[in-house]
């Protein structure tokens, strides 16, 4: 009798699948580079440097960990409905907005369907499309990282879905409401990912999504609320879409700890909003300091991070030089980002460290360049 072959049994779409590349734990990175863990400046994952609300931390201590969470998410949905002034029936929560992205794909996208993105963008959309054997149509951002609206609308006609973050990760730009309307009118499912909206001047589309227009707005507690480790996000959408997702989702996606933290965070929004303003101020201070260096050009950002173009050196080499100094930032394999770093906004002390480290690295690159020029003569 033949034995099961796990390689041959793979679905065709998975055989050449490129895995998603997440950030590594800081303890692992610190050990690898010989850096004391307590001295690490972690600016590679767009996490909230101030952590969770004290109320959320207190709430977690009192959870009944031996009990299953509410599969219908009653308290979470009610609290989120009050926050956005929308019906509870238009909200679905999950283990991070990543679970909602996966759920939308598994519910609506079939092998061979076209989904549309604007690269460079969040990698999870193309990753989930690959899992299902869907075709990814890319409408690249312009040179200034703005969206080519006409090209995007043309590509979306006949597609199953289009995924647009606003602000975009990693470039930090916003989707206009006018372009959102044009995309809705194509007949594709528009998914607007507002993971970083609390750090921007943009106006959320959540209330409009609940009003009946056929699109979905995704939100997360990972950034604004500092709950990345608890994995909790949600979507606001037309009631028929939410009803379907509630039927097909895994029953216990939001843990009892995540539920407690969410409810407590929503009782502490003023403090969390104030922290967001502090992070934005640090983002802008960092951008000014980086711009003052001759070899770095930060792109305008409406998120809690900055995409920085380098005029000298290689991004991976600069990343390694920063890691040896205990400063962790993000680089990407995307062809248009090979000369770019993405740096999260941190505390004032974090900003000082990354600026000082980049000044040192810049001086080293200049010295190496001058030495190379002399040797070439």
C-alpha positions as CSV (number, residue, x, y, z in Angstrom):
1,X,0.0,0.0,0.0
2,X,1.5,3.4,-1.0
3,X,2.4,5.8,1.8
4,X,1.2,9.4,2.0
5,X,3.6,11.8,0.3
6,X,3.3,15.3,1.9
7,X,5.1,16.9,-1.1
8,X,3.2,15.3,-3.9
9,X,-0.1,15.8,-2.0
10,X,0.4,19.6,-1.9
11,X,-2.2,21.7,-3.7
12,X,-0.5,23.0,-6.9
13,X,-0.7,26.7,-5.7
14,X,1.5,25.9,-2.8
15,X,4.3,24.0,-4.5
16,X,6.3,27.1,-5.4
17,X,4.9,29.4,-2.7
18,X,7.2,32.1,-1.3
19,X,6.7,32.3,2.4
20,X,5.8,35.6,4.1
21,X,8.8,37.1,5.9
22,X,8.0,38.2,9.5
23,X,10.2,40.1,11.9
24,X,12.2,37.9,14.3
25,X,11.9,38.1,18.1
26,X,14.1,40.8,19.7
27,X,15.8,38.3,22.0
28,X,16.9,36.1,19.1
29,X,18.2,39.1,17.2
30,X,20.0,40.5,20.3
31,X,21.7,37.1,20.8
32,X,22.7,36.9,17.2
33,X,24.4,40.3,17.1
34,X,25.9,40.1,20.6
35,X,23.8,43.0,21.9
36,X,22.4,43.2,25.4
37,X,18.6,42.7,25.1
38,X,17.8,45.7,27.4
39,X,19.8,48.0,25.0
40,X,17.9,47.0,21.9
41,X,16.1,49.8,19.9
42,X,13.4,47.8,18.1
43,X,12.0,49.9,15.2
44,X,11.4,47.1,12.7
45,X,7.7,46.1,13.2
46,X,5.8,49.4,13.7
47,X,4.9,48.4,17.2
48,X,3.7,50.9,19.8
49,X,6.8,51.8,21.9
50,X,4.6,52.7,24.9
51,X,2.8,49.3,25.0
52,X,-0.7,48.6,26.1
53,X,-3.0,50.8,28.2
54,X,-2.5,50.2,32.0
55,X,-6.2,49.5,32.1
56,X,-5.7,46.7,29.5
57,X,-2.9,45.2,31.4
58,X,-4.9,45.2,34.6
59,X,-7.9,43.6,32.8
60,X,-5.7,40.7,31.4
61,X,-4.7,39.7,35.0
62,X,-8.3,38.9,35.8
63,X,-9.3,36.7,32.9
64,X,-10.7,33.2,33.3
65,X,-8.1,31.5,31.2
66,X,-9.8,28.1,31.5
67,X,-13.0,29.3,29.8
68,X,-13.6,29.5,26.1
69,X,-14.2,33.0,24.7
70,X,-17.6,34.0,23.3
71,X,-17.8,32.7,19.7
72,X,-20.3,35.5,18.9
73,X,-18.0,38.2,20.2
74,X,-21.0,40.0,21.8
75,X,-19.2,42.4,24.2
76,X,-16.4,43.2,21.7
77,X,-18.8,43.9,18.8
78,X,-21.0,46.0,21.1
79,X,-18.0,48.1,22.3
80,X,-16.7,48.6,18.7
81,X,-20.1,49.5,17.4
82,X,-20.3,52.2,20.0
83,X,-16.9,53.5,19.1
84,X,-17.7,53.8,15.4
85,X,-21.5,54.5,15.8
86,X,-22.4,51.6,13.6
87,X,-24.6,48.5,14.1
88,X,-23.0,45.6,15.9
89,X,-24.1,43.4,13.1
90,X,-21.6,45.1,10.8
91,X,-18.6,44.2,12.8
92,X,-16.5,41.0,12.9
93,X,-13.4,40.6,15.1
94,X,-10.5,38.2,14.7
95,X,-7.0,37.3,15.8
96,X,-5.4,40.4,14.3
97,X,-6.6,42.0,11.0
98,X,-4.5,39.3,9.4
99,X,-7.2,36.8,10.3
100,X,-9.8,39.0,8.7
101,X,-7.7,39.2,5.5
102,X,-7.4,35.5,5.4
103,X,-11.1,35.1,6.1
104,X,-12.1,37.4,3.3
105,X,-9.9,35.4,0.9
106,X,-11.2,32.1,2.0
107,X,-14.8,33.3,1.7
108,X,-14.8,35.1,-1.6
109,X,-11.6,34.3,-3.6
110,X,-11.3,31.2,-5.7
111,X,-8.4,29.8,-7.7
112,X,-7.9,31.8,-10.8
113,X,-9.7,34.9,-9.5
114,X,-7.9,38.2,-9.9
115,X,-7.0,40.4,-6.9
116,X,-5.4,43.8,-7.3
117,X,-2.8,45.5,-5.2
118,X,-0.5,48.6,-5.5
119,X,3.0,47.7,-4.7
120,X,5.0,48.2,-2.7
121,X,2.4,47.3,-0.1
122,X,1.6,45.0,2.8
123,X,2.8,41.5,1.8
124,X,-0.1,39.6,3.4
125,X,-2.5,40.3,0.4
126,X,-0.3,38.6,-2.1
127,X,0.6,35.8,0.4
128,X,-3.0,34.9,0.9
129,X,-3.7,35.1,-2.8
130,X,-0.9,32.6,-3.4
131,X,-2.4,30.2,-0.8
132,X,-5.6,30.1,-2.9
133,X,-4.1,30.1,-6.3
134,X,-5.5,33.5,-7.2
135,X,-3.8,35.8,-9.7
136,X,-2.2,39.0,-8.3
137,X,-2.5,42.0,-10.5
138,X,-0.1,44.7,-9.4
139,X,-0.6,48.4,-10.3
140,X,2.7,49.9,-9.0
141,X,2.7,53.1,-7.1
142,X,4.1,56.1,-8.9
143,X,7.7,57.3,-8.3
144,X,6.4,59.6,-5.6
145,X,4.6,56.6,-4.0
146,X,1.1,58.0,-4.9
147,X,-1.6,55.8,-6.4
148,X,-2.2,55.8,-10.1
149,X,-5.9,56.1,-9.8
150,X,-6.9,55.6,-13.4
151,X,-4.7,52.6,-13.9
152,X,-5.9,51.1,-10.6
153,X,-9.6,51.5,-11.6
154,X,-9.0,50.0,-15.0
155,X,-7.2,46.9,-13.5
156,X,-9.9,46.4,-10.9
157,X,-12.7,46.1,-13.4
158,X,-13.5,42.4,-13.6
159,X,-11.3,41.5,-10.6
160,X,-12.7,39.8,-7.5
161,X,-11.1,42.1,-4.9
162,X,-8.7,45.0,-4.5
163,X,-6.7,45.5,-1.3
164,X,-5.5,49.0,-0.4
165,X,-4.0,50.1,3.0
166,X,-4.5,53.6,4.1
167,X,-2.0,54.7,5.2
168,X,0.0,52.4,3.0
169,X,2.6,50.1,4.5
170,X,5.5,50.7,3.8
171,X,5.2,54.1,2.1
172,X,2.8,55.9,4.4
173,X,0.4,57.4,1.8
174,X,-3.4,57.7,2.0
175,X,-6.2,56.5,-0.2
176,X,-8.5,59.3,-1.2
177,X,-12.3,58.9,-0.6
178,X,-12.9,59.8,-4.2
179,X,-10.8,57.0,-5.5
180,X,-12.4,54.6,-3.0
181,X,-15.8,55.5,-4.5
182,X,-14.5,54.8,-8.0
183,X,-13.1,51.4,-6.9
184,X,-16.4,50.5,-5.3
185,X,-18.2,51.2,-8.5
186,X,-16.0,48.6,-10.4
187,X,-17.9,45.8,-8.8
188,X,-14.9,44.3,-7.1
189,X,-14.8,43.9,-3.3
190,X,-12.8,46.8,-2.0
191,X,-10.8,46.1,1.2
192,X,-9.5,49.2,2.9
193,X,-6.9,48.4,5.5
194,X,-6.8,51.1,8.1
195,X,-4.2,49.6,10.4
196,X,-2.4,52.9,10.9
197,X,-5.3,55.4,10.5
198,X,-5.0,56.6,14.1
199,X,-1.6,58.2,13.3
200,X,-2.9,60.0,10.2
201,X,-4.9,63.1,9.2
202,X,-7.1,60.8,7.1
203,X,-10.8,60.2,7.9
204,X,-11.8,56.6,8.4
205,X,-14.2,55.0,6.0
206,X,-15.6,52.6,8.7
207,X,-19.0,54.3,9.1
208,X,-19.5,54.4,5.3
209,X,-18.7,50.6,5.1
210,X,-21.4,49.9,7.6
211,X,-23.9,52.0,5.7
212,X,-24.3,49.5,3.0
213,X,-21.6,50.4,0.4
214,X,-20.1,47.0,-0.7
215,X,-16.6,47.3,0.8
216,X,-14.8,46.3,4.0
217,X,-12.7,48.4,6.4
218,X,-10.1,46.6,8.5
219,X,-8.7,47.9,11.8
220,X,-6.3,46.6,14.4
221,X,-5.4,47.0,18.1
222,X,-1.8,46.1,17.4
223,X,-0.6,49.7,16.6
224,X,-2.7,52.3,18.3
225,X,-3.6,50.2,21.3
226,X,-0.2,48.5,21.7
227,X,-1.8,45.0,21.7
228,X,0.3,43.4,18.9
229,X,1.2,40.4,21.1
230,X,-2.5,39.6,21.8
231,X,-3.5,39.5,18.1
232,X,-6.8,41.3,17.8
233,X,-8.3,43.2,14.9
234,X,-11.7,43.7,13.4
235,X,-13.6,44.6,10.2
236,X,-16.4,47.0,9.6
237,X,-18.6,46.0,6.6
238,X,-22.1,45.7,5.2
239,X,-24.3,43.4,7.4
240,X,-24.6,40.6,4.8
241,X,-20.8,40.4,4.5
242,X,-20.4,40.3,8.3
243,X,-23.2,37.7,8.7
244,X,-21.4,35.4,6.2
245,X,-18.0,35.9,7.9
246,X,-19.4,35.1,11.3
247,X,-20.8,31.9,9.9
248,X,-17.5,30.7,8.3
249,X,-14.9,31.9,10.8
250,X,-13.2,29.7,13.3
251,X,-15.3,30.0,16.5
252,X,-12.8,31.3,19.0
253,X,-10.6,33.7,17.2
254,X,-10.6,36.4,19.9
255,X,-9.1,35.0,23.1
256,X,-10.5,35.9,26.5
257,X,-7.3,37.9,27.2
258,X,-7.7,39.8,23.9
259,X,-11.3,40.5,24.6
260,X,-10.5,41.9,28.1
261,X,-7.7,44.1,26.7
262,X,-9.9,45.4,23.9
263,X,-12.8,46.4,26.2
264,X,-10.4,48.1,28.6
265,X,-8.5,49.9,25.8
266,X,-11.8,51.3,24.5
267,X,-12.4,52.7,28.0
268,X,-9.0,54.5,27.7
269,X,-9.2,56.0,24.2
270,X,-8.2,59.5,25.4
271,X,-4.9,58.3,26.8
272,X,-4.2,56.1,23.7
273,X,-5.0,59.0,21.4
274,X,-2.6,61.2,23.3
275,X,0.1,58.5,22.9
276,X,-0.6,58.4,19.2
277,X,0.0,62.1,19.0
278,X,3.3,61.7,20.8
279,X,4.4,59.0,18.4
280,X,3.5,61.2,15.4
281,X,5.5,64.1,16.9
282,X,8.5,61.7,17.2
283,X,8.0,60.5,13.7
284,X,8.2,64.0,12.4
285,X,11.2,64.8,14.5
286,X,13.0,61.8,13.2
287,X,12.1,62.7,9.6
288,X,13.6,66.2,10.0
289,X,16.8,64.8,11.5
290,X,17.1,62.2,8.8
291,X,16.4,64.7,6.0
292,X,19.3,66.8,7.4
293,X,21.7,64.0,6.6
294,X,22.9,64.3,3.0
295,X,22.5,60.7,2.2
296,X,18.9,60.0,3.5
297,X,15.6,61.1,2.1
298,X,12.4,60.2,4.2
299,X,9.2,60.0,2.3
300,X,6.1,61.9,3.7
301,X,4.3,59.5,6.1
302,X,0.8,59.4,7.6
303,X,1.7,56.3,9.7
304,X,3.9,55.5,12.7
305,X,6.9,54.8,10.5
306,X,9.0,56.4,7.8
307,X,10.3,54.9,4.5
308,X,13.8,56.3,4.0
309,X,15.7,56.3,0.7
310,X,19.5,56.0,0.8
311,X,21.7,57.8,-1.6
312,X,24.7,55.7,-0.7
313,X,25.4,52.2,0.5
314,X,23.2,49.1,0.3
315,X,20.1,48.8,2.5
316,X,21.0,45.3,3.7
317,X,24.5,46.5,4.6
318,X,23.2,49.5,6.5
319,X,20.6,47.3,8.3
320,X,23.5,45.0,9.4
321,X,25.6,47.9,10.6
322,X,22.6,49.2,12.6
323,X,21.9,45.8,14.1
324,X,25.5,45.6,15.3
325,X,24.8,48.8,17.2
326,X,21.6,47.4,18.7
327,X,19.2,49.3,16.4
328,X,16.8,47.1,14.4
329,X,15.0,48.5,11.3
330,X,13.2,46.8,8.4
331,X,14.4,46.2,4.9
332,X,12.5,44.6,2.0
333,X,13.2,42.4,-1.0
334,X,11.0,44.4,-3.3
335,X,13.0,45.7,-6.3
336,X,12.0,49.3,-5.7
337,X,12.9,49.1,-2.0
338,X,16.5,47.8,-2.3
339,X,17.8,51.2,-1.3
340,X,15.3,51.9,1.4
341,X,14.9,51.4,5.1
342,X,11.6,51.4,7.0
343,X,12.0,52.9,10.5
344,X,9.2,52.8,13.1
345,X,8.6,55.8,15.3
346,X,9.7,55.1,18.8
347,X,10.3,57.0,22.1
348,X,12.5,60.1,22.1
349,X,15.3,58.0,23.4
350,X,14.8,55.6,20.5
351,X,14.9,58.5,18.0
352,X,18.1,59.8,19.5
353,X,19.7,56.3,19.2
354,X,18.7,55.7,15.6
355,X,19.8,59.2,14.5
356,X,23.2,58.7,16.2
357,X,23.6,55.3,14.7
358,X,22.8,56.4,11.2
359,X,25.2,59.3,11.5
360,X,28.0,56.9,12.4
361,X,27.0,54.6,9.5
362,X,26.9,57.5,7.1
363,X,30.4,58.6,8.1
364,X,31.6,55.0,7.6
365,X,30.0,54.9,4.1
366,X,31.6,58.2,3.2
367,X,35.0,57.0,4.3
368,X,34.7,53.7,2.4
369,X,33.6,55.6,-0.7
370,X,36.6,58.0,-0.5
371,X,39.0,55.1,0.1
372,X,37.5,53.2,-2.9
373,X,37.9,56.3,-5.1
374,X,41.5,56.7,-4.1
375,X,42.3,53.0,-4.7
376,X,40.7,53.3,-8.2
377,X,43.0,56.1,-9.3
